[in-house]
Amino acid sequence: MGLIRIGLILKPQGISGEVKAKPLTDDPSRFKKLAEAIIEKGGAAKPYAVSGVSIRNGYVFIRLEGVCSRNDAEALRGAYIATARENAVELPPDTYFIDELIGCGVYLASGRRLGEVIEVIRTGANDVYSVRTEKGALLIPAIKKVIKGINTAAKRIEVDAAALEEVALLED
């Protein structure tokens, strides 16, 4: 069963086991339809029934069956909230799930490999791909001028060299 990560647990909320999570989805309201969440931590995945969800200030507050105390919730800090891929929302054309982009190689049209996507940074205006290169992290805005093609099955992203020089930022 393929999983798709939809949230990251940041910390316990209160003393009765609720957790505060950062949504990793464009539609945080999807958490309200979630009957079961799969919690991924340390290479293990465990399903939990969802007993309550609220959304406030851009964060999701979620109650999981069996997580009854602050200590139980603390043990989930840093874990991902996932769902089965077949429960994923249908995306519009030319949009991708973040986990599909992580690990993609980034190439120039000439075939030269620049590096690998290690993170997708959500800025509001457009996403930014953080690419690990031999020289450090290369930050590439995910805009049509720069991104010429994405093939998630082949784990390959092609970028325009000229446009990249105009807008990319290399962090040492």
N, C-alpha and C positions, 0 to 999 in steps of 0.2 A: 504494500500500500504506500503510495507516494504521499508525502505531507507537504503542506505549504504553510510557511510561518506567517502569522497574521498579527502577532504582538510580541513584545518583550516585557517581562515582568521586572519592574524597577524596584519595588519595595513593598513591605506590608503597609496596609492602610488601616489604622485602628488596632484594636486588640482581639477582634473576633475572627480573624482569618482572611479578611478581604485583602486583595492585592491591587496595587496601582500598576497599570501597564501602558506602555507606549504603543499605539497602534502602528502596524507596519502595512497598512492598507489605506487606500484612498477613501474608503467608506467605513468609518468606525461603527456606524449603525449596524453593520453585519454582525457585531458581537451580540446584539440583542436577539438575534435569531439562532444563536449557537446553543444547542442542547448539550453538546459534549465538546470539550477542549482537550487536546492532546498536549501535555506539557513535556517539552524536550529539555533535558539538562544532563550534562556529563555523558552524552552518548546514549542515554536511555530515554524512552518515550513512554509516558503513562497517561491513559485516558482518565478524565475526571468529568462527572456530570456538572453542568453549570447551573447554579441555583439562583443567580442574580447578576445583573449587569446594569451599570449606569455610566453615562458619559458626561464628563465635566471638564471644561477648560482644555479640551483636546486630548484628554487622557481617558482610559477605560478603567473602571473599577469593577472588579469581577470577584464573585464568590464561587468557590469550587467545593463540591461535596467532599467531606473528609478533611478539609482544611479549616480547622476550627479555632485556631489560636494564632497569636502573633508569631510564635515560634514556628508553627507549621508554615505560615506564610513566608517567614524569613528564609526558610529552607528552599523556597522557590525563587528567591532573588536571582536575577540573571538568566532565568529559564525563558525559553521561547514558548509562546502559545501557538499551537498549530492546529490545522484541520486537515482532513483527508482531501487530497487533490480533487477528487470527484465532487466535493462540496464547494470548490472554488467558484467564484463569480466568473461569468463570461466577460472577457476583456474586449474592448473595441480593437479594430485593426491597428497594427503598429504600436501596441502597448504590451508590456511584459510584466510578469511578476518579478519582484526584486530577486528572489532566489534563483530565477532562471538566468539572470544577468551575472550574479556572483560566480566567479570562476571562468567567465568567458575570456578568451584571448582577444587582445585589441591589436589590430593590424592596419598598416597603411595599404593603399591600393597596390603598391609595388610588391606586397607580400611580406614586408618587414614587420616582425612582431615587436610591438612596443612593450607589452606586459599583460597583466591579468587584472580584471576587475575584482577588487577586494571589498568594496563597499559602494552602496548607492546612497548619496546624500540628498535628502529631500529639502529643497530650498524654498519651495512655494512657487517661484516663477518657473523653474525647470529643475529636473534632477541633475545631479553632478556625479559622474562616475569617478571613483578613486581607483586609480590603476597603479599596481605595484610594478615599478620598472627597476632596472639595474641601478639607476641614479637616484631613486627615491619614489615618492608618490606623485603621480601625474593626475591632476584634476581636470577632467574633461566635461564640459557642459553637454548635456544630452539634448542637443538641438539639431534640427535637420541640416543646417549649414555644415555641421561637423560630422555627424553620424550618417554614413552613407548606406549602411546595411547592418542588420542584426539577424543572425541565424542561431537561435538558441539550441536547436538540435545539434548543430556542429560546434556549439560553444564558441562562436566567432562574431566579433564586431569589427566592421571596417570603418575607418575614419578618413576624412579628407586632410591631407598633410598641410595644405596651404591654410585652410580654415583653422586647423588645430594650432598652428603657430600664432594666429591672431588672438585666440581665446583661452588656450590651455595655461595652466599654472603648474610648475614643477616645484614640489616641496622637498627640500633635502632632509 
